[in-house]
Amino acid sequence: MPAIVANELQDMQLRAAHVTDESLESTRRMIELCEGTKEAAIKALVELDDQGEKMDRIEEGMDQINADTKEAAIKALVELDDQGEKMDRIEEGMDQINADMKEAEKNLTGMEKCCGICVLPCNKSTSFKEDEGTWKGNEDGKVINKQPQRVIEGPNTTPQGGYIVKITNDARETEMDENLGQVNTMIGNLRNMALDMGSELENQNQQIEKISTKTKSNEVRISVANQRTRNLLK
């Protein structure tokens, strides 16, 4: 009888030791799993932090691009506007020269009549004949100093469903969609600025042609007047 009890007790001790070993091994596996999960979590947090910094830099870059391009576009428009005003003053100077030359030609004609009593056809000085089209109104070549502003600060039409296909549907994707909307608006504003600059340049090119034509006309007119003056002094 004591031998049977001793054997049963030994079996129970063996089973208890086996369960303990399995439990210990299970706890060790739990520790390993926790360590692995911790490393994965830390790595994920680091990657999320890096991704957040990258998104911050992207957003800052977009803001800087927007600021730089808007400043450059506005500066270009201002310079074009200043150039247009300078061209206006040059053209006004050409018009004044034309008016002064008309008055001088009248005086030369009067002097020719006084000196020669009557001007014979053979001795008559060559008169300048201006092109009426050169000195007509400036409606064709006048620079429009104030172009219609088409810069739109508000958001453009957003595509149905947004700009990106949302997967996680979290705050990061929402911010990315908003950023793309801002980029779309910025591109639209830059396009409108480019159209304004193109219109201004086209108008100024037309005015440059008119100024060139008026300059040539004044050169010929002055040359003819000088010749008439030399004839009077002979």
mmCIF file of the C-alpha atoms, coordinates in Angstrom:
data_MODEL
# 
_entry.id   MODEL 
# 
loop_
_atom_site.group_PDB 
_atom_site.id 
_atom_site.type_symbol 
_atom_site.label_atom_id 
_atom_site.label_alt_id 
_atom_site.label_comp_id 
_atom_site.label_asym_id 
_atom_site.label_entity_id 
_atom_site.label_seq_id 
_atom_site.pdbx_PDB_ins_code 
_atom_site.Cartn_x 
_atom_site.Cartn_y 
_atom_site.Cartn_z 
_atom_site.occupancy 
_atom_site.B_iso_or_equiv 
_atom_site.pdbx_formal_charge 
_atom_site.auth_seq_id 
_atom_site.auth_comp_id 
_atom_site.auth_asym_id 
_atom_site.auth_atom_id 
_atom_site.pdbx_PDB_model_num 
ATOM 1   C CA . MET A 1 1   ? 0.000   0.000   0.000    1.00 0.00 ? 1   MET A CA 1 
ATOM 2   C CA . PRO A 1 2   ? 2.671   2.571   0.861    1.00 0.00 ? 2   PRO A CA 1 
ATOM 3   C CA . ALA A 1 3   ? 4.412   1.658   -2.405   1.00 0.00 ? 3   ALA A CA 1 
ATOM 4   C CA . ILE A 1 4   ? 1.286   2.426   -4.429   1.00 0.00 ? 4   ILE A CA 1 
ATOM 5   C CA . VAL A 1 5   ? 0.886   5.797   -2.731   1.00 0.00 ? 5   VAL A CA 1 
ATOM 6   C CA . ALA A 1 6   ? 4.532   6.591   -3.341   1.00 0.00 ? 6   ALA A CA 1 
ATOM 7   C CA . ASN A 1 7   ? 4.191   5.766   -7.049   1.00 0.00 ? 7   ASN A CA 1 
ATOM 8   C CA . GLU A 1 8   ? 1.082   7.919   -7.421   1.00 0.00 ? 8   GLU A CA 1 
ATOM 9   C CA . LEU A 1 9   ? 2.809   10.774  -5.647   1.00 0.00 ? 9   LEU A CA 1 
ATOM 10  C CA . GLN A 1 10  ? 5.788   10.446  -7.970   1.00 0.00 ? 10  GLN A CA 1 
ATOM 11  C CA . ASP A 1 11  ? 3.516   10.488  -11.030  1.00 0.00 ? 11  ASP A CA 1 
ATOM 12  C CA . MET A 1 12  ? 1.770   13.589  -9.788   1.00 0.00 ? 12  MET A CA 1 
ATOM 13  C CA . GLN A 1 13  ? 5.096   15.305  -9.219   1.00 0.00 ? 13  GLN A CA 1 
ATOM 14  C CA . LEU A 1 14  ? 6.225   14.379  -12.731  1.00 0.00 ? 14  LEU A CA 1 
ATOM 15  C CA . ARG A 1 15  ? 3.013   15.717  -14.283  1.00 0.00 ? 15  ARG A CA 1 
ATOM 16  C CA . ALA A 1 16  ? 3.293   18.927  -12.253  1.00 0.00 ? 16  ALA A CA 1 
ATOM 17  C CA . ALA A 1 17  ? 6.883   19.393  -13.413  1.00 0.00 ? 17  ALA A CA 1 
ATOM 18  C CA . HIS A 1 18  ? 5.827   18.859  -17.036  1.00 0.00 ? 18  HIS A CA 1 
ATOM 19  C CA . VAL A 1 19  ? 3.023   21.394  -16.755  1.00 0.00 ? 19  VAL A CA 1 
ATOM 20  C CA . THR A 1 20  ? 5.412   23.819  -15.109  1.00 0.00 ? 20  THR A CA 1 
ATOM 21  C CA . ASP A 1 21  ? 7.941   23.373  -17.912  1.00 0.00 ? 21  ASP A CA 1 
ATOM 22  C CA . GLU A 1 22  ? 5.267   23.958  -20.530  1.00 0.00 ? 22  GLU A CA 1 
ATOM 23  C CA . SER A 1 23  ? 3.998   27.005  -18.691  1.00 0.00 ? 23  SER A CA 1 
ATOM 24  C CA . LEU A 1 24  ? 7.543   28.382  -18.405  1.00 0.00 ? 24  LEU A CA 1 
ATOM 25  C CA . GLU A 1 25  ? 8.140   27.792  -22.110  1.00 0.00 ? 25  GLU A CA 1 
ATOM 26  C CA . SER A 1 26  ? 4.812   29.471  -22.859  1.00 0.00 ? 26  SER A CA 1 
ATOM 27  C CA . THR A 1 27  ? 5.805   32.524  -20.822  1.00 0.00 ? 27  THR A CA 1 
ATOM 28  C CA . ARG A 1 28  ? 9.147   32.637  -22.613  1.00 0.00 ? 28  ARG A CA 1 
ATOM 29  C CA . ARG A 1 29  ? 7.363   32.551  -25.980  1.00 0.00 ? 29  ARG A CA 1 
ATOM 30  C CA . MET A 1 30  ? 5.091   35.336  -24.729  1.00 0.00 ? 30  MET A CA 1 
ATOM 31  C CA . ILE A 1 31  ? 8.144   37.400  -23.808  1.00 0.00 ? 31  ILE A CA 1 
ATOM 32  C CA . GLU A 1 32  ? 9.653   36.779  -27.257  1.00 0.00 ? 32  GLU A CA 1 
ATOM 33  C CA . LEU A 1 33  ? 6.379   37.719  -28.920  1.00 0.00 ? 33  LEU A CA 1 
ATOM 34  C CA . CYS A 1 34  ? 6.140   40.864  -26.809  1.00 0.00 ? 34  CYS A CA 1 
ATOM 35  C CA . GLU A 1 35  ? 9.715   41.826  -27.669  1.00 0.00 ? 35  GLU A CA 1 
ATOM 36  C CA . GLY A 1 36  ? 9.049   41.247  -31.347  1.00 0.00 ? 36  GLY A CA 1 
ATOM 37  C CA . THR A 1 37  ? 5.815   43.221  -31.213  1.00 0.00 ? 37  THR A CA 1 
ATOM 38  C CA . LYS A 1 38  ? 7.570   46.014  -29.326  1.00 0.00 ? 38  LYS A CA 1 
ATOM 39  C CA . GLU A 1 39  ? 10.287  46.239  -31.988  1.00 0.00 ? 39  GLU A CA 1 
ATOM 40  C CA . ALA A 1 40  ? 7.680   46.252  -34.745  1.00 0.00 ? 40  ALA A CA 1 
ATOM 41  C CA . ALA A 1 41  ? 5.691   48.923  -32.933  1.00 0.00 ? 41  ALA A CA 1 
ATOM 42  C CA . ILE A 1 42  ? 8.784   51.092  -32.405  1.00 0.00 ? 42  ILE A CA 1 
ATOM 43  C CA . LYS A 1 43  ? 9.739   50.669  -36.071  1.00 0.00 ? 43  LYS A CA 1 
ATOM 44  C CA . ALA A 1 44  ? 6.205   51.581  -37.152  1.00 0.00 ? 44  ALA A CA 1 
ATOM 45  C CA . LEU A 1 45  ? 6.235   54.668  -34.902  1.00 0.00 ? 45  LEU A CA 1 
ATOM 46  C CA . VAL A 1 46  ? 9.588   55.737  -36.325  1.00 0.00 ? 46  VAL A CA 1 
ATOM 47  C CA . GLU A 1 47  ? 8.343   55.250  -39.890  1.00 0.00 ? 47  GLU A CA 1 
ATOM 48  C CA . LEU A 1 48  ? 5.148   57.154  -39.125  1.00 0.00 ? 48  LEU A CA 1 
ATOM 49  C CA . ASP A 1 49  ? 7.192   59.958  -37.605  1.00 0.00 ? 49  ASP A CA 1 
ATOM 50  C CA . ASP A 1 50  ? 9.496   60.060  -40.641  1.00 0.00 ? 50  ASP A CA 1 
ATOM 51  C CA . GLN A 1 51  ? 6.477   60.007  -42.944  1.00 0.00 ? 51  GLN A CA 1 
ATOM 52  C CA . GLY A 1 52  ? 4.929   62.850  -40.959  1.00 0.00 ? 52  GLY A CA 1 
ATOM 53  C CA . GLU A 1 53  ? 8.109   64.903  -41.290  1.00 0.00 ? 53  GLU A CA 1 
ATOM 54  C CA . LYS A 1 54  ? 8.209   64.186  -45.027  1.00 0.00 ? 54  LYS A CA 1 
ATOM 55  C CA . MET A 1 55  ? 4.584   65.284  -45.381  1.00 0.00 ? 55  MET A CA 1 
ATOM 56  C CA . ASP A 1 56  ? 5.386   68.440  -43.389  1.00 0.00 ? 56  ASP A CA 1 
ATOM 57  C CA . ARG A 1 57  ? 8.300   69.187  -45.734  1.00 0.00 ? 57  ARG A CA 1 
ATOM 58  C CA . ILE A 1 58  ? 6.110   68.513  -48.771  1.00 0.00 ? 58  ILE A CA 1 
ATOM 59  C CA . GLU A 1 59  ? 3.452   70.875  -47.457  1.00 0.00 ? 59  GLU A CA 1 
ATOM 60  C CA . GLU A 1 60  ? 6.062   73.513  -46.608  1.00 0.00 ? 60  GLU A CA 1 
ATOM 61  C CA . GLY A 1 61  ? 7.506   73.075  -50.098  1.00 0.00 ? 61  GLY A CA 1 
ATOM 62  C CA . MET A 1 62  ? 4.063   73.576  -51.639  1.00 0.00 ? 62  MET A CA 1 
ATOM 63  C CA . ASP A 1 63  ? 3.541   76.713  -49.590  1.00 0.00 ? 63  ASP A CA 1 
ATOM 64  C CA . GLN A 1 64  ? 6.974   78.011  -50.589  1.00 0.00 ? 64  GLN A CA 1 
ATOM 65  C CA . ILE A 1 65  ? 6.374   77.208  -54.265  1.00 0.00 ? 65  ILE A CA 1 
ATOM 66  C CA . ASN A 1 66  ? 3.037   78.979  -54.069  1.00 0.00 ? 66  ASN A CA 1 
ATOM 67  C CA . ALA A 1 67  ? 4.593   82.025  -52.387  1.00 0.00 ? 67  ALA A CA 1 
ATOM 68  C CA . ASP A 1 68  ? 7.599   82.162  -54.746  1.00 0.00 ? 68  ASP A CA 1 
ATOM 69  C CA . THR A 1 69  ? 5.626   81.677  -57.945  1.00 0.00 ? 69  THR A CA 1 
ATOM 70  C CA . LYS A 1 70  ? 2.931   84.126  -56.883  1.00 0.00 ? 70  LYS A CA 1 
ATOM 71  C CA . GLU A 1 71  ? 5.582   86.717  -55.969  1.00 0.00 ? 71  GLU A CA 1 
ATOM 72  C CA . ALA A 1 72  ? 7.421   86.165  -59.254  1.00 0.00 ? 72  ALA A CA 1 
ATOM 73  C CA . ALA A 1 73  ? 4.189   86.385  -61.259  1.00 0.00 ? 73  ALA A CA 1 
ATOM 74  C CA . ILE A 1 74  ? 3.076   89.561  -59.489  1.00 0.00 ? 74  ILE A CA 1 
ATOM 75  C CA . LYS A 1 75  ? 6.538   91.084  -59.951  1.00 0.00 ? 75  LYS A CA 1 
ATOM 76  C CA . ALA A 1 76  ? 6.452   90.247  -63.661  1.00 0.00 ? 76  ALA A CA 1 
ATOM 77  C CA . LEU A 1 77  ? 2.999   91.811  -64.023  1.00 0.00 ? 77  LEU A CA 1 
ATOM 78  C CA . VAL A 1 78  ? 4.168   94.959  -62.214  1.00 0.00 ? 78  VAL A CA 1 
ATOM 79  C CA . GLU A 1 79  ? 7.235   95.208  -64.455  1.00 0.00 ? 79  GLU A CA 1 
ATOM 80  C CA . LEU A 1 80  ? 5.076   94.753  -67.542  1.00 0.00 ? 80  LEU A CA 1 
ATOM 81  C CA . ASP A 1 81  ? 2.730   97.449  -66.268  1.00 0.00 ? 81  ASP A CA 1 
ATOM 82  C CA . ASP A 1 82  ? 5.673   99.825  -65.678  1.00 0.00 ? 82  ASP A CA 1 
ATOM 83  C CA . GLN A 1 83  ? 7.000   99.031  -69.151  1.00 0.00 ? 83  GLN A CA 1 
ATOM 84  C CA . GLY A 1 84  ? 3.582   99.813  -70.600  1.00 0.00 ? 84  GLY A CA 1 
ATOM 85  C CA . GLU A 1 85  ? 3.565   103.226 -68.873  1.00 0.00 ? 85  GLU A CA 1 
ATOM 86  C CA . LYS A 1 86  ? 7.036   103.986 -70.251  1.00 0.00 ? 86  LYS A CA 1 
ATOM 87  C CA . MET A 1 87  ? 5.854   103.063 -73.737  1.00 0.00 ? 87  MET A CA 1 
ATOM 88  C CA . ASP A 1 88  ? 2.867   105.356 -73.292  1.00 0.00 ? 88  ASP A CA 1 
ATOM 89  C CA . ARG A 1 89  ? 5.210   108.251 -72.441  1.00 0.00 ? 89  ARG A CA 1 
ATOM 90  C CA . ILE A 1 90  ? 7.432   107.448 -75.457  1.00 0.00 ? 90  ILE A CA 1 
ATOM 91  C CA . GLU A 1 91  ? 4.415   107.391 -77.754  1.00 0.00 ? 91  GLU A CA 1 
ATOM 92  C CA . GLU A 1 92  ? 3.166   110.685 -76.274  1.00 0.00 ? 92  GLU A CA 1 
ATOM 93  C CA . GLY A 1 93  ? 6.617   112.151 -76.999  1.00 0.00 ? 93  GLY A CA 1 
ATOM 94  C CA . MET A 1 94  ? 6.365   110.980 -80.598  1.00 0.00 ? 94  MET A CA 1 
ATOM 95  C CA . ASP A 1 95  ? 2.935   112.604 -80.880  1.00 0.00 ? 95  ASP A CA 1 
ATOM 96  C CA . GLN A 1 96  ? 4.351   115.869 -79.505  1.00 0.00 ? 96  GLN A CA 1 
ATOM 97  C CA . ILE A 1 97  ? 7.208   115.750 -82.008  1.00 0.00 ? 97  ILE A CA 1 
ATOM 98  C CA . ASN A 1 98  ? 4.656   115.257 -84.754  1.00 0.00 ? 98  ASN A CA 1 
ATOM 99  C CA . ALA A 1 99  ? 2.668   118.300 -83.566  1.00 0.00 ? 99  ALA A CA 1 
ATOM 100 C CA . ASP A 1 100 ? 5.821   120.414 -83.287  1.00 0.00 ? 100 ASP A CA 1 
ATOM 101 C CA . MET A 1 101 ? 6.933   119.393 -86.772  1.00 0.00 ? 101 MET A CA 1 
ATOM 102 C CA . LYS A 1 102 ? 3.540   120.376 -88.215  1.00 0.00 ? 102 LYS A CA 1 
ATOM 103 C CA . GLU A 1 103 ? 3.973   123.850 -86.710  1.00 0.00 ? 103 GLU A CA 1 
ATOM 104 C CA . ALA A 1 104 ? 7.556   124.069 -87.985  1.00 0.00 ? 104 ALA A CA 1 
ATOM 105 C CA . GLU A 1 105 ? 6.428   123.077 -91.480  1.00 0.00 ? 105 GLU A CA 1 
ATOM 106 C CA . LYS A 1 106 ? 3.832   125.844 -91.454  1.00 0.00 ? 106 LYS A CA 1 
ATOM 107 C CA . ASN A 1 107 ? 6.534   128.343 -90.498  1.00 0.00 ? 107 ASN A CA 1 
ATOM 108 C CA . LEU A 1 108 ? 8.860   127.040 -93.215  1.00 0.00 ? 108 LEU A CA 1 
ATOM 109 C CA . THR A 1 109 ? 6.104   127.383 -95.805  1.00 0.00 ? 109 THR A CA 1 
ATOM 110 C CA . GLY A 1 110 ? 5.513   130.957 -94.685  1.00 0.00 ? 110 GLY A CA 1 
ATOM 111 C CA . MET A 1 111 ? 9.214   131.767 -94.873  1.00 0.00 ? 111 MET A CA 1 
ATOM 112 C CA . GLU A 1 112 ? 9.462   130.226 -98.335  1.00 0.00 ? 112 GLU A CA 1 
ATOM 113 C CA . LYS A 1 113 ? 6.612   132.421 -99.557  1.00 0.00 ? 113 LYS A CA 1 
ATOM 114 C CA . CYS A 1 114 ? 8.137   135.535 -97.985  1.00 0.00 ? 114 CYS A CA 1 
ATOM 115 C CA . CYS A 1 115 ? 11.599  134.924 -99.400  1.00 0.00 ? 115 CYS A CA 1 
ATOM 116 C CA . GLY A 1 116 ? 10.501  133.978 -102.874 1.00 0.00 ? 116 GLY A CA 1 
ATOM 117 C CA . ILE A 1 117 ? 7.296   136.023 -103.091 1.00 0.00 ? 117 ILE A CA 1 
ATOM 118 C CA . CYS A 1 118 ? 5.875   133.088 -104.980 1.00 0.00 ? 118 CYS A CA 1 
ATOM 119 C CA . VAL A 1 119 ? 7.389   129.647 -105.120 1.00 0.00 ? 119 VAL A CA 1 
ATOM 120 C CA . LEU A 1 120 ? 8.026   128.357 -108.630 1.00 0.00 ? 120 LEU A CA 1 
ATOM 121 C CA . PRO A 1 121 ? 7.136   124.704 -109.210 1.00 0.00 ? 121 PRO A CA 1 
ATOM 122 C CA . CYS A 1 122 ? 10.739  123.935 -110.132 1.00 0.00 ? 122 CYS A CA 1 
ATOM 123 C CA . ASN A 1 123 ? 12.109  125.446 -106.928 1.00 0.00 ? 123 ASN A CA 1 
ATOM 124 C CA . LYS A 1 124 ? 9.391   124.188 -104.633 1.00 0.00 ? 124 LYS A CA 1 
ATOM 125 C CA . SER A 1 125 ? 10.782  122.195 -101.715 1.00 0.00 ? 125 SER A CA 1 
ATOM 126 C CA . THR A 1 126 ? 9.649   118.651 -101.165 1.00 0.00 ? 126 THR A CA 1 
ATOM 127 C CA . SER A 1 127 ? 6.970   118.532 -98.490  1.00 0.00 ? 127 SER A CA 1 
ATOM 128 C CA . PHE A 1 128 ? 6.585   115.694 -96.048  1.00 0.00 ? 128 PHE A CA 1 
ATOM 129 C CA . LYS A 1 129 ? 3.489   113.579 -96.509  1.00 0.00 ? 129 LYS A CA 1 
ATOM 130 C CA . GLU A 1 130 ? 2.571   111.675 -93.410  1.00 0.00 ? 130 GLU A CA 1 
ATOM 131 C CA . ASP A 1 131 ? 0.753   108.393 -93.272  1.00 0.00 ? 131 ASP A CA 1 
ATOM 132 C CA . GLU A 1 132 ? -2.585  108.987 -91.606  1.00 0.00 ? 132 GLU A CA 1 
ATOM 133 C CA . GLY A 1 133 ? -2.610  105.446 -90.285  1.00 0.00 ? 133 GLY A CA 1 
ATOM 134 C CA . THR A 1 134 ? 0.556   106.114 -88.281  1.00 0.00 ? 134 THR A CA 1 
ATOM 135 C CA . TRP A 1 135 ? -0.983  108.911 -86.216  1.00 0.00 ? 135 TRP A CA 1 
ATOM 136 C CA . LYS A 1 136 ? -4.534  107.707 -85.798  1.00 0.00 ? 136 LYS A CA 1 
ATOM 137 C CA . GLY A 1 137 ? -5.971  106.732 -82.437  1.00 0.00 ? 137 GLY A CA 1 
ATOM 138 C CA . ASN A 1 138 ? -4.147  104.257 -80.245  1.00 0.00 ? 138 ASN A CA 1 
ATOM 139 C CA . GLU A 1 139 ? -7.032  101.870 -79.810  1.00 0.00 ? 139 GLU A CA 1 
ATOM 140 C CA . ASP A 1 140 ? -5.197  99.120  -81.732  1.00 0.00 ? 140 ASP A CA 1 
ATOM 141 C CA . GLY A 1 141 ? -1.817  99.374  -80.062  1.00 0.00 ? 141 GLY A CA 1 
ATOM 142 C CA . LYS A 1 142 ? -2.586  101.025 -76.763  1.00 0.00 ? 142 LYS A CA 1 
ATOM 143 C CA . VAL A 1 143 ? -1.360  98.995  -73.815  1.00 0.00 ? 143 VAL A CA 1 
ATOM 144 C CA . ILE A 1 144 ? -4.040  98.106  -71.351  1.00 0.00 ? 144 ILE A CA 1 
ATOM 145 C CA . ASN A 1 145 ? -2.305  99.011  -68.121  1.00 0.00 ? 145 ASN A CA 1 
ATOM 146 C CA . LYS A 1 146 ? -4.902  97.354  -65.913  1.00 0.00 ? 146 LYS A CA 1 
ATOM 147 C CA . GLN A 1 147 ? -5.577  93.849  -67.130  1.00 0.00 ? 147 GLN A CA 1 
ATOM 148 C CA . PRO A 1 148 ? -8.685  92.077  -65.826  1.00 0.00 ? 148 PRO A CA 1 
ATOM 149 C CA . GLN A 1 149 ? -7.651  90.079  -62.841  1.00 0.00 ? 149 GLN A CA 1 
ATOM 150 C CA . ARG A 1 150 ? -8.524  86.400  -63.036  1.00 0.00 ? 150 ARG A CA 1 
ATOM 151 C CA . VAL A 1 151 ? -6.712  85.201  -59.909  1.00 0.00 ? 151 VAL A CA 1 
ATOM 152 C CA . ILE A 1 152 ? -9.063  82.998  -57.949  1.00 0.00 ? 152 ILE A CA 1 
ATOM 153 C CA . GLU A 1 153 ? -8.304  82.468  -54.287  1.00 0.00 ? 153 GLU A CA 1 
ATOM 154 C CA . GLY A 1 154 ? -11.237 80.141  -53.664  1.00 0.00 ? 154 GLY A CA 1 
ATOM 155 C CA . PRO A 1 155 ? -11.160 76.396  -54.341  1.00 0.00 ? 155 PRO A CA 1 
ATOM 156 C CA . ASN A 1 156 ? -11.787 75.102  -57.835  1.00 0.00 ? 156 ASN A CA 1 
ATOM 157 C CA . THR A 1 157 ? -14.346 72.428  -58.622  1.00 0.00 ? 157 THR A CA 1 
ATOM 158 C CA . THR A 1 158 ? -13.392 69.328  -56.673  1.00 0.00 ? 158 THR A CA 1 
ATOM 159 C CA . PRO A 1 159 ? -13.676 65.990  -58.486  1.00 0.00 ? 159 PRO A CA 1 
ATOM 160 C CA . GLN A 1 160 ? -16.441 63.782  -57.198  1.00 0.00 ? 160 GLN A CA 1 
ATOM 161 C CA . GLY A 1 161 ? -14.989 61.538  -54.512  1.00 0.00 ? 161 GLY A CA 1 
ATOM 162 C CA . GLY A 1 162 ? -11.923 63.724  -53.977  1.00 0.00 ? 162 GLY A CA 1 
ATOM 163 C CA . TYR A 1 163 ? -8.468  63.651  -55.546  1.00 0.00 ? 163 TYR A CA 1 
ATOM 164 C CA . ILE A 1 164 ? -7.243  60.362  -54.086  1.00 0.00 ? 164 ILE A CA 1 
ATOM 165 C CA . VAL A 1 165 ? -8.707  56.932  -53.451  1.00 0.00 ? 165 VAL A CA 1 
ATOM 166 C CA . LYS A 1 166 ? -8.907  56.623  -49.672  1.00 0.00 ? 166 LYS A CA 1 
ATOM 167 C CA . ILE A 1 167 ? -7.824  53.335  -48.173  1.00 0.00 ? 167 ILE A CA 1 
ATOM 168 C CA . THR A 1 168 ? -7.383  53.907  -44.434  1.00 0.00 ? 168 THR A CA 1 
ATOM 169 C CA . ASN A 1 169 ? -9.786  56.868  -44.429  1.00 0.00 ? 169 ASN A CA 1 
ATOM 170 C CA . ASP A 1 170 ? -7.807  58.573  -41.671  1.00 0.00 ? 170 ASP A CA 1 
ATOM 171 C CA . ALA A 1 171 ? -6.739  62.165  -41.029  1.00 0.00 ? 171 ALA A CA 1 
ATOM 172 C CA . ARG A 1 172 ? -3.582  61.777  -43.109  1.00 0.00 ? 172 ARG A CA 1 
ATOM 173 C CA . GLU A 1 173 ? -5.490  60.921  -46.293  1.00 0.00 ? 173 GLU A CA 1 
ATOM 174 C CA . THR A 1 174 ? -7.899  63.783  -45.613  1.00 0.00 ? 174 THR A CA 1 
ATOM 175 C CA . GLU A 1 175 ? -4.977  66.191  -45.329  1.00 0.00 ? 175 GLU A CA 1 
ATOM 176 C CA . MET A 1 176 ? -3.409  64.807  -48.518  1.00 0.00 ? 176 MET A CA 1 
ATOM 177 C CA . ASP A 1 177 ? -6.701  65.371  -50.366  1.00 0.00 ? 177 ASP A CA 1 
ATOM 178 C CA . GLU A 1 178 ? -6.895  68.942  -49.051  1.00 0.00 ? 178 GLU A CA 1 
ATOM 179 C CA . ASN A 1 179 ? -3.290  69.585  -50.110  1.00 0.00 ? 179 ASN A CA 1 
ATOM 180 C CA . LEU A 1 180 ? -4.020  68.363  -53.643  1.00 0.00 ? 180 LEU A CA 1 
ATOM 181 C CA . GLY A 1 181 ? -7.031  70.693  -53.731  1.00 0.00 ? 181 GLY A CA 1 
ATOM 182 C CA . GLN A 1 182 ? -4.782  73.597  -52.774  1.00 0.00 ? 182 GLN A CA 1 
ATOM 183 C CA . VAL A 1 183 ? -2.298  72.606  -55.484  1.00 0.00 ? 183 VAL A CA 1 
ATOM 184 C CA . ASN A 1 184 ? -5.136  72.538  -58.031  1.00 0.00 ? 184 ASN A CA 1 
ATOM 185 C CA . THR A 1 185 ? -6.180  76.049  -57.013  1.00 0.00 ? 185 THR A CA 1 
ATOM 186 C CA . MET A 1 186 ? -2.578  77.275  -57.128  1.00 0.00 ? 186 MET A CA 1 
ATOM 187 C CA . ILE A 1 187 ? -2.095  75.867  -60.644  1.00 0.00 ? 187 ILE A CA 1 
ATOM 188 C CA . GLY A 1 188 ? -5.314  77.561  -61.761  1.00 0.00 ? 188 GLY A CA 1 
ATOM 189 C CA . ASN A 1 189 ? -4.125  80.885  -60.357  1.00 0.00 ? 189 ASN A CA 1 
ATOM 190 C CA . LEU A 1 190 ? -0.750  80.548  -62.087  1.00 0.00 ? 190 LEU A CA 1 
ATOM 191 C CA . ARG A 1 191 ? -2.484  79.748  -65.377  1.00 0.00 ? 191 ARG A CA 1 
ATOM 192 C CA . ASN A 1 192 ? -4.582  82.898  -65.065  1.00 0.00 ? 192 ASN A CA 1 
ATOM 193 C CA . MET A 1 193 ? -1.481  84.966  -64.289  1.00 0.00 ? 193 MET A CA 1 
ATOM 194 C CA . ALA A 1 194 ? 0.232   83.489  -67.356  1.00 0.00 ? 194 ALA A CA 1 
ATOM 195 C CA . LEU A 1 195 ? -2.790  84.481  -69.485  1.00 0.00 ? 195 LEU A CA 1 
ATOM 196 C CA . ASP A 1 196 ? -2.626  88.025  -68.074  1.00 0.00 ? 196 ASP A CA 1 
ATOM 197 C CA . MET A 1 197 ? 1.083   88.258  -68.868  1.00 0.00 ? 197 MET A CA 1 
ATOM 198 C CA . GLY A 1 198 ? 0.537   86.882  -72.385  1.00 0.00 ? 198 GLY A CA 1 
ATOM 199 C CA . SER A 1 199 ? -2.208  89.441  -73.046  1.00 0.00 ? 199 SER A CA 1 
ATOM 200 C CA . GLU A 1 200 ? -0.023  92.260  -71.729  1.00 0.00 ? 200 GLU A CA 1 
ATOM 201 C CA . LEU A 1 201 ? 2.936   91.160  -73.872  1.00 0.00 ? 201 LEU A CA 1 
ATOM 202 C CA . GLU A 1 202 ? 0.753   90.955  -76.997  1.00 0.00 ? 202 GLU A CA 1 
ATOM 203 C CA . ASN A 1 203 ? -0.555  94.487  -76.429  1.00 0.00 ? 203 ASN A CA 1 
ATOM 204 C CA . GLN A 1 204 ? 2.947   95.804  -75.802  1.00 0.00 ? 204 GLN A CA 1 
ATOM 205 C CA . ASN A 1 205 ? 4.276   94.133  -78.953  1.00 0.00 ? 205 ASN A CA 1 
ATOM 206 C CA . GLN A 1 206 ? 1.589   95.960  -80.943  1.00 0.00 ? 206 GLN A CA 1 
ATOM 207 C CA . GLN A 1 207 ? 2.570   99.239  -79.303  1.00 0.00 ? 207 GLN A CA 1 
ATOM 208 C CA . ILE A 1 208 ? 6.255   98.606  -80.026  1.00 0.00 ? 208 ILE A CA 1 
ATOM 209 C CA . GLU A 1 209 ? 5.371   98.294  -83.729  1.00 0.00 ? 209 GLU A CA 1 
ATOM 210 C CA . LYS A 1 210 ? 3.441   101.583 -83.591  1.00 0.00 ? 210 LYS A CA 1 
ATOM 211 C CA . ILE A 1 211 ? 6.349   103.325 -81.822  1.00 0.00 ? 211 ILE A CA 1 
ATOM 212 C CA . SER A 1 212 ? 8.769   101.989 -84.448  1.00 0.00 ? 212 SER A CA 1 
ATOM 213 C CA . THR A 1 213 ? 6.540   103.251 -87.269  1.00 0.00 ? 213 THR A CA 1 
ATOM 214 C CA . LYS A 1 214 ? 6.194   106.688 -85.640  1.00 0.00 ? 214 LYS A CA 1 
ATOM 215 C CA . THR A 1 215 ? 9.961   106.876 -85.072  1.00 0.00 ? 215 THR A CA 1 
ATOM 216 C CA . LYS A 1 216 ? 10.644  106.228 -88.761  1.00 0.00 ? 216 LYS A CA 1 
ATOM 217 C CA . SER A 1 217 ? 8.010   108.785 -89.739  1.00 0.00 ? 217 SER A CA 1 
ATOM 218 C CA . ASN A 1 218 ? 9.597   111.422 -87.489  1.00 0.00 ? 218 ASN A CA 1 
ATOM 219 C CA . GLU A 1 219 ? 13.055  110.670 -88.874  1.00 0.00 ? 219 GLU A CA 1 
ATOM 220 C CA . VAL A 1 220 ? 11.848  111.237 -92.450  1.00 0.00 ? 220 VAL A CA 1 
ATOM 221 C CA . ARG A 1 221 ? 9.930   114.365 -91.442  1.00 0.00 ? 221 ARG A CA 1 
ATOM 222 C CA . ILE A 1 222 ? 12.954  115.868 -89.675  1.00 0.00 ? 222 ILE A CA 1 
ATOM 223 C CA . SER A 1 223 ? 15.165  115.057 -92.659  1.00 0.00 ? 223 SER A CA 1 
ATOM 224 C CA . VAL A 1 224 ? 12.741  116.812 -95.039  1.00 0.00 ? 224 VAL A CA 1 
ATOM 225 C CA . ALA A 1 225 ? 12.510  119.839 -92.725  1.00 0.00 ? 225 ALA A CA 1 
ATOM 226 C CA . ASN A 1 226 ? 16.305  120.075 -92.528  1.00 0.00 ? 226 ASN A CA 1 
ATOM 227 C CA . GLN A 1 227 ? 16.545  120.006 -96.310  1.00 0.00 ? 227 GLN A CA 1 
ATOM 228 C CA . ARG A 1 228 ? 13.952  122.785 -96.605  1.00 0.00 ? 228 ARG A CA 1 
ATOM 229 C CA . THR A 1 229 ? 15.879  124.837 -94.047  1.00 0.00 ? 229 THR A CA 1 
ATOM 230 C CA . ARG A 1 230 ? 19.134  124.400 -95.986  1.00 0.00 ? 230 ARG A CA 1 
ATOM 231 C CA . ASN A 1 231 ? 17.363  125.504 -99.166  1.00 0.00 ? 231 ASN A CA 1 
ATOM 232 C CA . LEU A 1 232 ? 16.212  128.685 -97.415  1.00 0.00 ? 232 LEU A CA 1 
ATOM 233 C CA . LEU A 1 233 ? 19.743  129.466 -96.214  1.00 0.00 ? 233 LEU A CA 1 
ATOM 234 C CA . LYS A 1 234 ? 21.290  129.178 -99.685  1.00 0.00 ? 234 LYS A CA 1 
# 
